[in-house]
Amino acid sequence: MDAPYSNPMRGILLKVASVVIFLCMSTLIKAAGKDLAAGQITFLRSAFAIVPIAIYFGCRGELVDAFRTRDLTGHLMRGFVGILAMGCGFYGLTRLPLPEAIAIGYAMPLIAVVIAAVFLQETVGLYRWSAVLVGLTGVVIITWPRLTLFRDGGVGSVEAMGALAVLASATLGACAMVLVRKLVQAERTHTIVLYFSLSASVFSLVTLPFGWSELSWQALILLALAGFCGGIAQLLLTASYRYADVSTIAPFEYTSIVLGLVIGYFLFGDVPTGAMLVGTVIVVIAGIFVILREHRLGLQRRAARKHITPQG
C-alpha cells in the first residue's frame, strides 16, 4: 500500500467526491422504491460494491494479500454491526425525506464519543461532552415533529419509524466506528474494506426468507448501480485519508446536506421544514467542534509522547 503523504487539497477533493457518490447511492436506493425489504437492499448494495473494490485491488496487485487477516472475528463483528446499521439506515431512507435522513445520520460521530467513553474508557472532557449534548439536542429538534404524539399516527407512523430507524443506524454506525478503530491497529485498510463488503453480503443474505420482493428490472438496475457507487465511494474515502488528516477532511462530510436538499427538492419534492434546518445547523456545528477538538487532543498527545524520556 502506498505510504501516506501530505497533500490536503487532494485529500479534500477525494473526500468531497466520496460524499457526492455516496449521495448518488442513497438517491438510487430511494428511487428504487419504498416497499423493498431493508435486508434485500443491503445485500444488493454490499454484493455489487465488491465489484469495483475487487477490480481496484486486483489492478494494484493487492487482492490476494487483502484476504490475509489476523483478526477474522473482529471483521465478522464489524460486518454484523455494520450490516445492522446499513439496514436501519436504508429502511429510514425509504421512509423519510432525503435531507432529513442525512441530517439525522450526522449524529453518528457524536454518539461515537459516548460509546468510546463508556466502553473504551476514553477520557472525554467537558468541551466534548457539551458538544455532544448540544448536537443531540439538534437531533431531537429534527426528529421531534416526526415523533410527537400530537400528530396523526404518533410514534407508530411510517415517518416516525423511519426517523427512529435512522437514529438507530447512527448509533450502530458509531459502534462500527469503534470496532474499526480497534481493527486498524493490526489490520490493513484494504483488508478491512474487502472483509466488510464480503461479510455484509453474507449476513444480509440471511434475511432472504423474511419478505424479499420480486424486483423489476428497473429496481434491480438502480440497486446494482447503488452498490457499485457504494464501492467506489468507499475506495475514494479510504484514499482521502492517505493525503490529509481526518480533522482536515472530515468537516467536508457536511457538504452532503446541501446536495441532499437540492436532490430531495428536485427529484422527490422534499421541502425542508424550519425544525429540520435549525436542527441540522446545530448538529453540524457540534460535529465540527468534536472533530476539531479531537484534532487538538491528538496533537497534544503526540507532543507529550515526544517529551517522554526513554527508560534504559
ROLO-342622 format. One record per residue (C-alpha): residue in three letters; y negated, z negated, x. Coordinates in Angstrom, 1 decimal. Each point is the difference from the previous one (the first is absolute). Example, Ala and Ser with C-alpha at 12.3 -4.5 7.8 and 13.67 -1.06 7.14 Angstrom:
res  v  w  u
ALA  4.5  -7.8  12.3
SER  -3.4  0.7  1.4
% end
This chain:
res  v  w  u
MET  0.0  0.0  0.0
ASP  -3.5  0.8  1.2
ALA  -1.9  -2.9  1.5
PRO  -3.0  -1.0  -2.0
TYR  -3.5  0.7  1.3
SER  -3.5  -0.5  -1.4
ASN  -1.4  2.8  -2.1
PRO  -1.5  -1.7  -3.1
MET  -1.3  3.2  -1.6
ARG  3.4  1.6  0.1
GLY  1.6  -3.3  -1.4
ILE  -2.6  -0.1  -2.8
LEU  0.6  3.7  -0.9
LEU  3.8  -0.5  -0.1
LYS  -0.5  -3.1  -2.2
VAL  -2.2  1.8  -2.4
ALA  2.5  2.9  -0.1
SER  2.8  -2.4  -0.9
VAL  -2.1  -1.6  -2.7
VAL  -0.7  3.4  -1.6
ILE  3.6  1.1  0.1
PHE  1.3  -3.4  -1.3
LEU  -2.5  0.5  -2.9
CYS  1.4  3.5  -0.5
MET  3.4  -1.6  -0.2
SER  -1.2  -2.5  -2.7
THR  -1.7  2.9  -1.9
LEU  3.3  2.0  0.0
ILE  2.0  -3.0  -1.2
LYS  -2.5  -0.7  -2.8
ALA  0.0  3.7  -1.0
ALA  3.8  0.0  -0.2
GLY  0.0  -2.1  -3.1
LYS  -0.2  -3.7  -1.1
ASP  3.4  -0.1  -1.6
LEU  2.0  0.3  3.2
ALA  1.9  -3.0  1.3
ALA  -1.6  -1.7  3.0
GLY  3.3  0.0  1.9
GLN  0.3  3.7  -0.5
ILE  -3.5  0.7  1.3
THR  0.6  -2.3  3.0
PHE  3.3  1.7  0.9
LEU  -1.5  3.5  0.0
ARG  -3.1  -1.1  1.8
SER  2.1  -1.7  2.7
ALA  2.6  2.7  0.3
PHE  -2.4  2.9  0.4
ALA  -2.1  -2.0  2.4
ILE  2.9  0.1  2.4
VAL  -0.5  3.8  0.4
PRO  -3.3  0.0  1.9
ILE  0.9  -3.2  1.9
ALA  3.3  1.5  1.2
ILE  -1.7  3.3  0.9
TYR  -2.8  -1.8  2.0
PHE  2.3  -2.2  1.9
GLY  2.5  2.8  0.6
CYS  -2.8  2.2  1.5
ARG  -1.0  -2.9  2.3
GLY  3.6  -0.6  1.0
GLU  0.0  -3.5  -1.4
LEU  2.2  0.3  -3.1
VAL  3.3  -1.2  1.6
ASP  -1.8  -2.8  1.8
ALA  -1.7  -1.1  -3.2
PHE  3.4  -1.0  -1.5
ARG  0.5  -2.5  2.8
THR  -0.9  -3.5  -1.2
ARG  0.4  -3.6  1.0
ASP  -0.9  -1.4  -3.4
LEU  1.8  1.8  -2.8
THR  -0.3  -3.1  -2.2
GLY  -3.7  0.0  0.4
HIS  -0.3  3.6  -0.9
LEU  2.1  -0.5  -3.1
MET  -2.1  -3.0  -1.1
ARG  -3.2  2.0  0.5
GLY  1.5  2.9  -1.9
PHE  1.1  -2.1  -2.9
VAL  -3.4  -1.7  -0.3
GLY  -1.8  3.2  0.5
ILE  1.9  1.8  -2.6
LEU  -0.8  -2.7  -2.6
ALA  -3.6  0.3  0.9
MET  0.1  3.8  -0.4
GLY  1.8  -0.2  -3.3
CYS  -2.5  -2.5  -1.4
GLY  -2.9  2.1  1.3
PHE  1.3  3.2  -1.5
TYR  0.6  -1.7  -3.3
GLY  -3.6  -1.2  -0.1
LEU  -1.3  3.3  1.2
THR  1.5  1.9  -2.9
ARG  -1.6  -2.5  -2.5
LEU  -3.4  -0.7  1.4
PRO  -3.0  2.2  0.9
LEU  0.3  1.2  3.6
PRO  -3.1  -1.8  1.4
GLU  1.0  -3.3  -1.6
ALA  3.5  0.2  1.5
ILE  -1.5  0.7  3.4
ALA  -2.5  -2.9  -0.3
ILE  2.6  -2.6  -1.0
GLY  2.1  1.1  2.9
TYR  -2.8  -1.0  2.4
ALA  1.2  -3.6  -0.6
MET  2.9  0.6  2.4
PRO  -1.7  -1.0  3.3
LEU  -1.5  -3.0  -1.6
ILE  3.4  -1.2  -1.3
ALA  1.4  0.7  3.5
VAL  -2.3  -2.6  1.4
VAL  1.4  -2.6  -2.5
ILE  3.6  1.0  0.7
ALA  -0.5  -0.2  3.8
ALA  -1.5  -3.5  -0.3
VAL  2.7  -1.3  -2.3
PHE  3.2  1.6  1.5
LEU  -1.0  0.7  3.6
GLN  -2.2  -3.1  0.5
GLU  -2.8  2.1  1.3
THR  -3.3  -1.9  0.2
VAL  -2.5  1.3  -2.6
GLY  -3.5  -1.4  0.2
LEU  -2.7  -0.6  -2.6
TYR  -1.5  3.5  0.4
ARG  3.1  1.9  -0.8
TRP  1.1  -2.4  -2.8
SER  -3.5  0.5  -1.5
ALA  0.4  3.8  0.3
VAL  3.4  -0.1  -1.7
LEU  -1.3  -2.1  -2.9
VAL  -3.0  2.3  -0.5
GLY  2.2  3.1  0.2
LEU  2.5  -1.3  -2.5
THR  -2.8  -0.9  -2.3
GLY  -0.9  3.7  0.2
VAL  3.6  0.9  -1.0
VAL  -0.3  -2.3  -3.0
ILE  -3.2  1.7  -1.1
ILE  1.8  3.4  0.2
THR  3.1  -1.1  -1.8
TRP  -1.4  -2.4  -2.6
PRO  -1.0  2.7  -2.6
ARG  3.7  1.1  0.1
LEU  1.5  -3.5  -0.2
THR  -2.3  -1.7  -2.5
LEU  1.7  -1.4  -3.1
PHE  -2.9  1.2  -2.1
ARG  0.9  3.7  0.4
ASP  2.6  1.6  -2.3
GLY  3.4  -0.5  1.5
GLY  -1.1  -2.7  2.4
VAL  2.0  -0.5  3.2
GLY  2.8  2.0  -1.5
SER  -2.0  3.2  -0.2
VAL  1.0  3.0  2.1
GLU  -3.2  -0.1  2.1
ALA  0.4  -3.8  0.5
MET  3.5  0.5  1.3
GLY  -1.3  2.7  2.2
ALA  -2.6  -2.3  1.5
LEU  2.5  -2.7  0.6
ALA  2.4  2.5  1.6
VAL  -2.6  1.2  2.5
LEU  -0.9  -3.6  0.8
ALA  3.7  -0.7  0.6
SER  0.1  3.1  2.2
ALA  -2.9  -1.3  2.1
THR  1.8  -3.4  0.4
LEU  3.3  1.6  1.0
GLY  -1.9  2.4  2.2
ALA  -1.6  -3.0  1.8
CYS  3.5  -1.4  0.5
ALA  1.1  3.3  1.5
MET  -3.0  -0.1  2.3
VAL  1.2  -3.3  1.3
LEU  3.5  1.3  0.6
VAL  -1.4  3.0  1.9
ARG  -2.0  -2.3  2.2
LYS  3.3  -1.7  1.0
LEU  1.7  3.4  0.4
VAL  -2.6  1.5  2.4
GLN  0.7  -2.8  2.5
ALA  3.4  1.6  0.8
GLU  0.2  3.4  -1.7
ARG  -1.7  3.3  0.7
THR  -2.4  1.5  -2.5
HIS  2.1  3.1  -0.7
THR  3.1  -2.1  -0.6
ILE  -1.9  -2.1  -2.6
VAL  -1.4  3.1  -1.8
LEU  3.4  1.7  -0.1
TYR  2.0  -3.0  -1.2
PHE  -2.5  -0.8  -2.7
SER  0.4  3.4  -1.6
LEU  3.8  -0.1  0.3
SER  0.4  -3.5  -1.4
ALA  -2.6  0.7  -2.7
SER  2.0  3.0  -1.1
VAL  3.3  -1.9  -0.1
PHE  -1.4  -3.1  -1.8
SER  -1.8  2.1  -2.6
LEU  3.1  2.0  -0.7
VAL  1.6  -3.1  -1.4
THR  -2.3  0.2  -3.0
LEU  1.7  3.3  -1.1
PRO  1.9  -1.6  -2.9
PHE  -3.2  -1.7  -1.3
GLY  -1.9  2.7  -1.9
TRP  -0.5  3.0  2.2
SER  -1.3  3.0  -1.9
GLU  1.0  3.6  0.1
LEU  -2.9  1.6  1.9
SER  -1.7  3.2  -0.8
TRP  -0.4  2.4  2.9
GLN  -3.8  -0.8  0.0
ALA  0.6  -3.7  0.3
LEU  2.6  0.5  2.7
ILE  -2.3  2.2  2.0
LEU  -2.9  -2.5  -0.4
LEU  2.1  -2.9  1.2
ALA  1.5  1.9  2.9
LEU  -3.5  0.9  1.1
ALA  -1.0  -3.6  -0.4
GLY  2.8  -1.1  2.3
PHE  -0.9  2.7  2.5
CYS  -3.6  -1.2  -0.1
GLY  1.1  -3.6  0.5
GLY  2.0  0.8  3.1
ILE  -2.9  2.0  1.5
ALA  -2.5  -2.8  -0.8
GLN  2.3  -2.6  1.6
LEU  0.1  2.0  3.2
LEU  -3.8  0.5  0.0
LEU  -0.5  -3.7  -0.6
THR  2.4  -0.9  2.8
ALA  -1.7  2.4  2.4
SER  -3.5  -1.4  -0.8
TYR  1.0  -3.4  1.5
ARG  0.7  1.7  3.4
TYR  -3.7  0.9  0.4
ALA  -2.0  -3.0  -1.4
ASP  0.3  -3.7  -0.8
VAL  1.1  -1.0  -3.5
SER  -3.4  -1.6  -0.6
THR  -1.7  3.4  0.7
ILE  2.0  2.1  -2.4
ALA  1.1  -2.4  -2.7
PRO  -3.3  -0.1  -1.9
PHE  0.3  3.8  -0.6
GLU  2.9  -0.8  -2.4
TYR  -2.7  -0.8  -2.5
THR  -1.2  3.7  -0.1
SER  2.9  0.5  -2.4
ILE  -1.9  -1.7  -2.8
VAL  -2.8  2.7  0.2
LEU  2.5  2.8  -0.1
GLY  2.1  -1.8  -2.6
LEU  -3.1  -0.2  -2.3
VAL  -0.6  3.7  0.4
ILE  3.6  1.1  -0.6
GLY  0.5  -2.5  -2.8
TYR  -3.0  1.3  -1.9
PHE  0.5  3.7  0.4
LEU  3.8  0.2  -0.2
PHE  0.9  -2.9  -2.4
GLY  -3.2  -0.7  -1.7
ASP  -0.1  -3.6  1.4
VAL  -3.5  -1.5  -0.5
PRO  -0.5  -3.2  2.1
THR  -1.2  -3.1  -1.7
GLY  -2.7  -2.3  1.2
ALA  2.5  -2.8  0.6
MET  2.2  2.4  2.1
LEU  -3.0  1.0  2.2
VAL  -1.3  -3.5  0.5
GLY  3.4  -1.4  0.8
THR  0.8  2.9  2.4
VAL  -3.2  -0.7  2.0
ILE  0.9  -3.7  0.3
VAL  3.5  0.8  1.1
VAL  -1.1  2.6  2.6
ILE  -2.6  -2.3  1.5
ALA  2.5  -2.8  0.2
GLY  2.7  2.3  1.6
ILE  -2.4  1.3  2.6
PHE  -1.0  -3.6  0.9
VAL  3.6  -0.9  0.5
ILE  0.6  3.0  2.2
LEU  -3.1  -0.7  2.2
ARG  0.9  -3.7  0.2
GLU  3.6  0.9  1.1
HIS  -1.5  2.2  2.7
ARG  -2.3  -2.7  1.3
LEU  2.8  -2.5  0.1
GLY  2.2  2.5  1.8
LEU  -2.7  0.4  2.7
GLN  -0.3  -3.7  0.4
ARG  3.8  -0.4  0.3
ARG  0.2  2.7  2.7
ALA  -3.0  -1.6  1.9
ALA  1.7  -3.4  -0.2
ARG  3.2  1.4  1.5
LYS  -1.8  1.6  2.9
HIS  -1.5  -3.4  0.9
ILE  3.4  -1.9  0.0
THR  1.0  -0.9  3.5
PRO  3.6  1.1  0.8
GLN  2.4  -2.8  0.7
GLY  1.9  0.4  3.2
% end
